[in-house]
Amino acid sequence: MNFKRTNTIILAVVVLLMVCGCSQPKSITKCYDLFLTYDMYPSKETLVPIEKGFRNTVKKTKTDVVYEQGFCAEYGITLALLGKYKDAFVWFDKEITDYPVSKDYIATMKMQMIPDSVLQTLENDKKIRIEKEKAALEAKLAKEAEAQEKLRKKAEQDSLREAKQLEKQRLLEEKQAAKDSIRLEKEKAIKEKERAQKEEEKQAKERLKAEKELEKENERKENDKIKAEKKAEKEAQKAAKRAEKELEKAEKKAKKEAKQKERAEIKAEVKAYKEEEQKEIDQIKAEIKAEKEAERKAKKEAKGKK
């Protein structure tokens, strides 16, 4: 490569940067003597210290730094003069990335500083690398989307499974409540039956007692009748008839009153039983309603947390 021609190019770049106020990093701007030496004695030996200055500046800066405009282009020219075309190509592209306005200028520098065959190979490699990076990014995005979809489906399945469990628990509780209600009703019916049986036995005893007392009274009357027969047979007969009528009337009245009393007691017991039963049913309904309300609130809170 003609070092005099390239010397003119690199000095032109330096002058342009100085005129535009786009100074290089300190390690380069303070080494103009290196450029003057290269201008006086253009060779790879005088160009190496310049490349080293660029390399030291890059090492001292962060990897994602945006350099002053022209820095990357000048570094690329220096690398190209040393035959490091691949590295030069990278720094030329970085100049375009940081300052897109320099695209045409850098394209000209590439054609002037890098042989056509090498430049074509580097451009092809760049295209292949960009395509690979694009494909890798698309694959990564697709994988992330697939993972998000799996998480969404899993969340839906978990929510559905939790809802089924809650519904199953609610049905079990309602079933148990119904069983308890039936059991309580059966127990009440048994107790009512036992009470009715006891009442019936009591009434039977009372009737038996009344019958015995009646028998005694009849026997006494019969004895009185026999004693009175001698005194007045007719009187005794009339008295006996009257006594029998009164007895029948008294028995009917007693039976009627007993039946009325029995009916009244049964009605009162039935009414009390119905009222007690209604109270328990209302209490069970209130408990079921409270449980459903609590379940609804729990579901709402769980939904809010999610």
Residue pairs with C-beta under 8 A, 6 or more apart in sequence:
1 81
1 83
3 42
3 43
3 81
4 42
6 42
6 77
6 81
6 113
7 38
7 39
7 42
9 77
9 112
9 113
10 35
10 38
10 74
10 77
10 78
10 81
11 35
11 39
13 70
13 73
13 74
13 77
14 32
14 35
14 74
16 70
17 23
17 24
17 69
17 70
17 74
20 69
20 70
22 68
22 69
22 70
22 71
23 29
23 68
24 57
24 68
24 70
24 71
24 74
25 57
25 61
25 67
25 68
25 71
26 57
27 53
27 56
27 57
27 60
28 53
28 54
28 57
28 71
28 74
31 49
31 50
31 53
34 46
34 49
34 50
34 53
35 50
37 46
37 49
38 46
38 47
38 50
44 81
44 82
47 78
47 81
47 82
48 82
50 78
51 75
51 78
51 79
51 82
54 74
54 75
54 78
58 75
61 67
66 98
67 94
67 98
69 95
69 98
69 99
69 102
70 95
70 102
71 95
72 91
72 92
72 94
72 95
72 98
73 91
73 92
73 95
73 102
73 105
73 106
73 109
75 91
76 87
76 88
76 89
76 90
76 91
76 92
76 95
76 106
76 109
76 113
77 88
77 109
77 113
78 88
79 85
79 87
79 88
79 91
80 88
80 113
80 114
81 113
85 114
85 115
85 118
85 119
85 122
86 122
88 113
88 114
89 110
89 114
89 119
89 122
89 126
92 106
92 109
92 110
93 106
93 126
95 102
95 106
96 102
96 103
96 106
110 119
111 119
114 122
159 306
162 302
166 295
166 299
170 292
170 295
173 291
174 288
177 284
177 287
177 288
180 284
181 281
181 284
184 280
185 277
188 273
188 276
188 277
192 269
192 273
195 269
199 265
203 258
203 262
210 254
214 247
214 251
218 247
221 240
221 243
225 236
225 239
225 240
228 235
228 236
228 239
229 236
